[in-house]
Structures are given as C-alpha cells and as structure tokens.
Amino acid sequence: MLENDIPTHGGEEAGQGRRPDVHPRLMKLFEELRELDTLGLLESQSANDGEQLLSSLRTKVHDGIAGVSDVATAVRRVCESTIWTEFKKNRQVAEHADRLLDHLNNTVRSLEDRDVPVVPERPRAKPTILTPPVNELLRLSFEPRLLRTLADATDARALLVLVQEGKDAPNRNDWTSFGPNVSPRPSKRSKPDGGGARDLKRRRTVSEGAAEQEVVFCSEFQKLLARTLRKGLGLQDRKETEEEAALFPKLDKASEYCAQQISSKQVTETILEQGINLSGFCDSLDDGVFDSLQSALRSLSTVLSFQLNSRQLSPSTPGIRLSKIKGACDQFVGAVSECAEGIMEAYLKFVDGFGGGRGGLGKEGSPNLFGERTRFLPASIEKNTEPYYQGDWQRVPHETREYECLSSYEVREDSESMLAKLKTVRTEGCAEEFRGNHKNALKEDLEKVEQALVHAVSERQVLCLGEDIAEVDTWGMDCYTRKNVHDAILEAGVFKRDTEGVGVLPTTEEEKPDLKSIEDCNSRVAETTTEESRVAKWVEEVLMPAVNKQGSEGWDMHAALNWIIDQKSSEIDTHAGSAIKARLNRVGYNYFRLHPKGQGVICSRSEGIPAFRCVEEYLGVLHTPWRWFEIQDALKKYTGDDVPDFYNIVLERPRDDPDGYDVMFVDAAAKGSVASRMSHSCNPNCQAVVLSCKGRLTIAVYTTRKIESGEELTFDYSSVTESEKEYRAAICFCGTHCCRGSFLYYAGSSAFMQVMNGHHTFLHRNVLLLKAATEPLNEEDHKRLQRNGLRSAALGRVGVDRVPEWLEKWVALCLEYVEKERTQLPAELLRLPANLAQYTPEQAEAQAKGVSENRLQNIVITLDKIKLSLRQPGQPSGPPLIFLSETEVIDYLWKGEKSIAKRAGRGVLMAVLPATLGQSLVHLKPAEVAKFEAKHGKEHPYAVKLCKMLLKDLNSVEEIRKALLAMEKDLREEDMNSGGGHTACADILHLYAKTERFFVPEKNYKGFTTAPLEIPLRSLSGVNLKKTHAGQGAQPANDVSSTAPEHTPKFTAKNSSLDLNTRGMKWIDEDNILLSKKYSVHFIWGQLVMWFKQTVNDPTASLSADRRGTLSLPDIESCYSSGRARYASKDRGIMLEQIEKRPDAMWKFGSMFSFRNEHKVYGSPMFDSMWRGEAIGGEGGLKTLVEELKNAPVPVCTTKRQSSTRGKRGS
C-alpha cells in the first residue's frame, strides 16, 4: 500500500516542524561518532534500556521518539563526565572525549539553531600527487588580522585547556616581554564557539625613533576592561587609584559604549537571571592576573560553567533548557571578547597618540568611535591566505629521538622470505625512476653517475656523520610566513635591477651544474632572472641556514636577521635582512613564526658537498606489508587523530627486475641510518632511489646539486594520505618557493575518483571477483601482468608458492581497470569545474601517472594480505565468492521451506486473511489448502489461487521466474482491489524474479589470529614518546611511493589504563608490546573489494552496509512487518530512481525494508547489469526493469500503514 508522506515528530521537536534534513544528518552523525570513537568510549556506556548508548539513541531517532537535543544531551553528558574524571588520571582519554565533543557540537549547532545557516563546506582541494599548486584545502579561511583562539564552549573543555597549558606565565606587567604562547585557530563564520577570542597582542612603534614596545594584556588595560564589565553588568565599581583616575576619564567614551553593548544583549540578561555573579572575575582583572585575552576568556568560561553547574535552574525561567543557558554563556564570552577588542582599539589610540595627538581619542562627540578600524597590517599581509600552521606555536626544539645506527637492513620475522625479496639478479644500477628524474641528462653522464653511486654503496663510501654532515635542531616556516618574508623584501625593492646593478646576486663558477644537461643541479630556484626568483633564492640559501645556526633559539626570526646583518657579508644580505626586520618590528612575531622540525641533517664540510654524492642508505627494520599495516591498525585503535611522525619508507622492487615488482616497509624509528633523519622539502637537494648492488636491493639517498656549508640536506618524502583531515594538519615547514603547503600528497580527492566512481564501483569490484572465480587466465592477462612487472616476487614461484589461479586472474582484471583509468583520468581531470581544480594537460597527465602507481602498490599490498590468509592451516584455497548451482537457485527461490516464494506467500496470506485463518495455512500443505478451499474458498478466492500456485512442482529456474512474475501480477490485482497494502511486496518480488545470478560466500573460510610479534615501543614509526609536530626534521617519510598512517600514537606504558588485549596488543613490560591481529572469516572478500584503500582496519566492516540493495535484496517478509516505516509514493520513486541512476549505492537506512539475509545468498538485477557491462544510467536491462515497475498498476495513495490490513480482511 502506498501512503502519503506524513511527517512524524518525536522528542523535544514534536510539533515544532523538524527540518527535513535533520534526520538523515543525525544518522550520519551516529556513523561519524562511531568511526571517531576509536577507544569505544560511547559504546562502553549503557542507556536506560540496557543497550549501548549510540545504538539506543539511533533506535529512538529511527522511531521518532528522540530528536537533536536528546542526542546532543546524552553524548555531551558522557564526554564531559569523561573529561572531568580522566583529565588528571589519563590525559589521552580526556583529549579523546574532547575531540568527540567538538565534533558533536559542530554538527549539532547547525541542526539545533534553525536561524543560523549551516556553514558551507570549504572548497575542495586542487588534487596534488606530483606537481600541484598550493592546495585550496590548506588556504587560510579567516582574515590574517584576526588570528584568534577559540574559547572553549563547555566548562569541562575549558578546564582541560587550562590544565593542558601547564606553563608559568611570563611577567604580566612587562610590556616588552614577548608574552605567552598563543594558538591562532580560525573560528567558524556561522556562530562563535565560546566567543572566538581574538589575539590582540600587537607589536607597534609608539612614535618615530622611539623604542619598540609590545602591547600585551597589561594590568592597566585589564583594569579598564574590569571597569567596563562592572558597568555593563550593574556591579559596584571598585575605588579607583590615582593612576586609574588619571587614565579612565580619557577612555570614558570607549568604556561607556562597550558597557552599553554588554548590558543591552539578551544573553547578559539570561545569565544574570540565573544568579551568576562575576564580581570575582572582575576583581581578577583588576589585579592583573591574566597574561593574555585568551587566558582571561578561558577563565571567564570556566567561572560561568562552575557557577551554572553548582546551582539549579532559576524558577523565574520555567521551561528553559540547560543547553540554552550554556549557549547563552558561550555567547556572553563572545560579547566580552568583542568588548575587549573595542576597548583595545581605543587604548591603542590613547597609547600611540592616534586621532588627535598623544592621549587623544579623535574628534569630540564622534558617533562612530569604533566603526572605522585603524589598519595595523600591510595590505600584503591582509591578503595573505597561504597555508598557516594553526596549532600552538612551539618555541623549543622537539625532543631528540635516539636511534641505533645500522649498516644493513634488519629482519625480525620470516627472515628467509624477506631476505629473498631483497635479492636481485638485475643489472647493477638505479631503478627506472632515476632516469625519469634526470630525463634531460646525457645518457653517458647518467651511466657514470649510476656507477659512482653503486660503487659508493658497495664500498660504504658515504658521508661521515661528524665530519661531512651533522645532526642539529632544525627550524622552518610555513607558506604563510614565507610569503610575508618574500613580500617584505619585494616591497622594500631590495632586488630590483637598476643602472648600477644593485640587487643582482652574483653567479659564480661553483654554481654551474656538474652535468651540463641537468638544469636543476646548481640551484634551488631554476629560474633566477625575475625579482621574485632572486628573493626566493636568497631566502632559501641565506635566511634559512641563518635560522638553523640559532640552535634552540631558531624560533626567533629577529635573532636570525641580526646574525645576517652582523655578518656584513654583502650589501644585499644587509638590505634584505633589514627589510624583514622592519616588517617584523611593525606587525609582530605572529606573522613571522618559525617552527621546530626536529633534528635534521646539515652540511658541516666547509667546501660543501658536490652533486651526485651518496649521502647514505636508508636503512631500518624490514616489515612485510601485512605486518606493517597490522602495526598501524593496532596503533590507530589505541591512539588519537594527530598527524604521525615518519621514520618509514617503502622499498619497491623495480618493475624491470626479472622477478618483478613487490614492496617492503622500512621502519627506521629506533634502528636506522642518518638518512632517516633528513627533513622533507618540496624543493629538495637530495633524492632517494632504489639501487641494485652486489645482488641486493637497497635505498640510497644522493645529492642532486652542490650543497653549501651550513645548508640542510633534504629530500621529498612523497608520502600519500587518504585522510583529508591528516592532509590539512600536515603543514609543511620547508619554506621553499614551490612549497605545496602540506608535506603529504592527498590521494583521497574526489577528483581522482572520477573514473572509479563510474567504472569500478562496489558492484564492479564484486563482478571482478566472481569473474576471477569463473574465468581462466588468458594470454592477454599474462601480458598485462608482465607489462606491470608482477612476476614471481609478488605472485610466487610456479610449483612452489604460486598464488591460486583465481587470485592471479583477479590481479590481471584489476590491472585492466588501472590501465583504463590511466588513459581516461587526464581527460576527466581537465573537465573538472574551476572551483574544484584546474589542471594543465601536463599536470593532468602527471596526476594520472601518480594515481596509477598508487593503485599498483595497493594491489600488491592487498595480494600480500590475501597470501597471509590463504596460507593459514586448514584454509581453503578457493575464491571467496561462488555462484549457486541451478538446483540451489530452485531451492532458494521456490522449493525450500524458507524460499522467497513461500515466505512472500505467507506474508500475503497473513495480510489478506484473518489471523486464525492465516495461521492455518502457514505450512502450505496440500491437505491444509484443500480444507481451506472447501470451507472458505468462495469467501477468499485470491488466497486459494495463491496457495495452489505455491504448491506447483517447478524444476527449472526459468519456470520459477515466470511463476514469480505471475505471483506479482495477481498480487497487484489484489492490491488494486483491496485499496493497497501489497505494492512493496509486488515490487520486491519483481526484483527477485528478474535477478539472473545468485552467489554465496565461501562457507569454509576460517578466521585466524596472526602469530604475536614482540616490538619495542620506540621502534614504531607511529609512536611519539613525547608528542611532537609531525612530518618535519626528525620525521622522514617515504620516498617515491610511501603511505602515511592516519593517526599519531601518544602512548607510553606508564599512563595506559586501557585493555590492550582487545586491541591486538599486550604489554610485556613498560617498553615492549606483543602485537597480533584477529582476522574474520570474510576478510578475504572484504579486502579484495576494498583493495584500493589500505587504511581500513577491518575491510569487512562496511560490507554489510554496502550490500544493502546492491547485492542483497530486501527481506521479502519485511514488506508486511508491523512497526516499520511507510512505503510512500515518494519512497517508491526514490527507490526506482536509485535503481536506474545509482545502482551501486546502498539503500538508505530508515525505510520499511530490512535486509536480514538468513541464507547469506546475494544477487540483484543491479549486479547483473554490471556483469553485462552496462553503463550506469545507460540503456540496458536495468532501465527496462525500472520502466516495468513504473508502468505497473499502483493503487491510489492512502494514509493506512502497510501492516494495517493484517488480520482484518474478511473478518
């Protein structure tokens, strides 16, 4: 029966007219919270009904008895309680709860506050794998002059922030001190979170020629703010001192104006009605106890929350919710922030004498005292939107991570197999990428270089630590600071050409390339004919080495500039350094931040290091792919969301090796070489390359140009991540002119999925799996495997450890798709709209190549995981999916006791007959049917006809399909005659009848647990013994094709209170763990379907959801289940549209259908369409099926429920 779409309401939203997009967004919120909650914090809580919290809430939302506020209140209660109880005992758990709370608040705010528009998503990235411009995902999303700290919205979070700081405040009354640590994070435009406290510390000049002073949150200003708040809140003012009496009258206008703004706000009235008293906070301001506006606002937020939690809601405001009062408190903090900004403007004018002389405040009676702001920043900074590191500004070097030096690779398990992968019969020399990196070089020159590198590695003629190179604390700048530096020099005209040649950096003979045909060997900046390029060259070759010479004070740009000026090495250096220094003095350190990168490697040889010199092998502990991702999965479950530090690299066997391509992971965290401590750079002076030498493979790092004394040695990590959050957080500090903004490449962009979304969907991938199980290898498959370098190294040796033929066929079919994507992706990228990405043909071609290489690596990693599963004792070697035989299909559709036909028939009979009569036919026995016909046949002719049809003995699949369609036709006639109630069942019967192929998963597969491996904590690349910013200096990552784990571990044995046994880890002692992982029976199926994404801990977890409506048709009995959602005309239309245009997309939750699949049999017309090779949305059998359903007779819509006819017909 089709029904009108009648909105239902529940919980607090009942009767209020719920927004139509709230319900699906809430469903998505549950999935997001479940994914983010890696510690199981929310699932460990029980609701009143005994269910897990999220499951219980989800059920209530489905049933319409809970709304947005109900969900928010329940989750907030758990998170805030956890923060309060855990922030001292286990900071990691408290921070985890804080992250969940932050995500909840961001989502719920757009759902609760109907008057506030939902914040639109930030622009998509310009996808970057090889040669991207600066990515839009990283660009600054707020005005540079308003670098602000988000004050915390809840009492518990505010306390957590205060506890996390844990630092002694600087001298609060010292105007010339550089103040406390500040954390500029962009606040959201829609609604300030806790006020969006603005960082108002500004470095300015009092008057020309006067000493520099930094206006900090000084005691005089705090007293002025306290006086203003007392006026606005109606509190009694304190007695003024003589100094205050002299100061305040000159700022009365500003104070009165801001006080009126405070008192006129509704939020002020709301908090005063609750009896909240802020006299103590004002007294603290009078005493000058705060060192910054941020700390004052955090304290205010904490005071409000403590007072709010310590008293009951005022009876004068009946019906007001606690969440609304807390929201008012947050808005009040925001109002105080705006008040402080206004007073600061007036105060700065008073201090600096703006607007009418020193101490003046502008014209008398000016009606717009704060309407026109004074411009404190140059226009270039105002317009600067380059990527900016928005975490706390750390001004101390990262803790040094000790490591044991190796002279060869170390293998901990499966040593025979791992060492065999390192062996090669390939001709000595570099992998093919080496020639590609130097494609303009003469062939004979490159051959000489290759032989020199091979000789250096074989004879261990590498750079000597302590003589040629040194490990030191290194510093860098993000793109935001780099642009400010460049603009300061450019606007000063230091490098402009004039008649005297001033500004031209000399070019010496030493800068000429060692190989004449290699154009990029001699300089970081290939083109130095423009003013911009000369500025970039100076910054990279003069300024950054000077910064690294400052040691632990490398954060101080002022110190580095003074060092350059004092050296007096050239007039250019002096002018450029002075230009930056003048700009720094004008605007302050916030716009010229330098950040620690960890320990890096610099050239200590006075004459420098020539080009094409072998630095060192990149050595470490070798892991197979399956074990490497076990480690990452286990750590990811235990740890938080920060960007990892990188001490790993992928060793890729060259494709032209006789044994073929394969991958291994090198972990150099605790055991490695000096090469693993080199920093990343987007414009490096070194490169890493796979080298064959004396019958083995290794990774060698070599210089690509001459490196001067004091210059840092760097190479491009080329690390790839599938996480947008991780990509955004991985701000690069290389400071070079071509910096990408992030030291990670982003492989998760939707732009790279253009071909996959149309030609390699979930259904396509299952089609490939079943074709691999049923079709033999052919000549073209063998050629494709050879062409892509997949031979015995990855596939195994014939007759020894070769993979099963079906698996080899699957690899060949996946490679067929990869090659197809490689040819089609450039055109797809060029067709992208301008607001998503813009590519030149060359860039599009390079991106497509990078995607193709990443796909190949993922195929090989998946192959390694599958081989691990298949070699388990007692494990079948057959494919994971098997087609049903004709006999099995007959039983499933017709003859079986629980066949589709009989289950549908029972549901129909129970709907058209009274309950007692329907029960009498439940077994559909001939005798029962005959008895019923004799007694009730005339009264219920349709029921008799249906029973007789179900008793037919059909012995072919074709006959059964015709019978199911006949059942559907009769059911639709009954549907029309009875006024509805059977349309859903008729539609689903049609889908079953039109399904051509049914299959089941392999029933004999076994789950297993891998052998435990003892691992020292400090040997894991993901583990931070002390939390550091990742990806720089002492955090090298992969070269040509590396992968980045998604999370940064932050655990030690001492502070862990979690049960690691449930997470695949078990403590041995404080410094070592025992690692293993459990694999489910359907792991092979899930991994082969999700082969292109390796960061999923359990690939079977999404199978159940992805199969809804795509491989698994609805349970036929759910068409008559009571208590489920309606089958409205709108729902039917959505279903038909999805079948036609989005057949690969899972069906939505919350519909009337369930997908209980007791037989574990899969198949659908959508799968058949993909099997036949039909294009999505194109002509073919699927479109014909949809037309048949659209043309089927449908009764007039009513408002009765589908189940309302049960037990009532014929009573």
Protein Blocks (a to p, Z undefined) as FASTA:
>chain_A
ZZddddddehjlgonlpafklmmmmmmmmmmmmmmmmnommmmpccfkopafklmmmmmm
mnopacfklmmmmmmmmmmmmmmmmmmmmmmlmmmmmmmmmmmmmmmmmmmmmmbccddd
dddddddfklccddfklpccbdfklcccdddfbfklmmmmmmmnopacddfklmkbgbja
dddddddfkbcghhiaacfbdcddfbghiacddddddfklmmmmmmmmmmmnopacdddd
fklmmmmmmmmmmmmmmmmmmmmpmklmmmmmnopafklmmmmmmnopafbfklmmmmmm
mmmmmmmmmpccdfklghiafklmmmmmmmmmmmmmmmmmmmmmmmmmmmnopahiahia
bjehiablmlpccdfbdfklmmpccdcdfbdcdfbdcddddddddfbdcdfbhklmmmmm
mpccbdcdddfklmmmmmmbcfklmmmmmmmmmmmmmnopacdehilpccdddddddfkl
mmmmmmmmmmnommgccfkopoiacddfklpcfblklmklmbmblblkbfklmmmmmmmm
mmmmmmmmnommlmmmmlmmmmmmmnomafklmmmmmmmmmmmmmnojklmcccdebjad
ddfbfnbpaehiafbdcddddddfklmmmmmmmmmmmmccbdcddfbdcddddfklmnbp
adddddfklgccfklmpccdfbdcbdcddddeehiacdddddfbdcdehiacdddfkpac
fbfklmmmmccfklpaklghiacdcfkbfklmmmmmmmmcfklmmmmmmmmmmpccdfkl
mmmmmmnopafklnopehilgccfklmmmmmmmmmmmmmmmmmmmmmmmmpcfkloccdf
klmmmmmmmmmmmmmmmmmmmmmmmmmmmmpghiafbdfbdcddfklmmmmmmmpmkbmk
lmmmmmmmmmmpcfklmmmmmnopaklmmmmmmmmmmmmmmlmmmmmmmmpccfbfklmm
mmmmmmmmmmmmmmmmnopajlmmmmmmmmmmmpmbdcdddfkbccdddddddddfklpm
klcfbacdehiajlccddfbpcddfbdcfbdfklpcbdfklnopacfblmbccddddddf
klmmmmmmmmmpckbfblmlmmmmmmnoklmccdfklmmcghiacddfklmmmmmmmmmm
mmmbccdehiabdcbdfkopacdfklmmmmnopaehiacjklmmmmmmmmpccddddfbd
fklmgokgoZZ
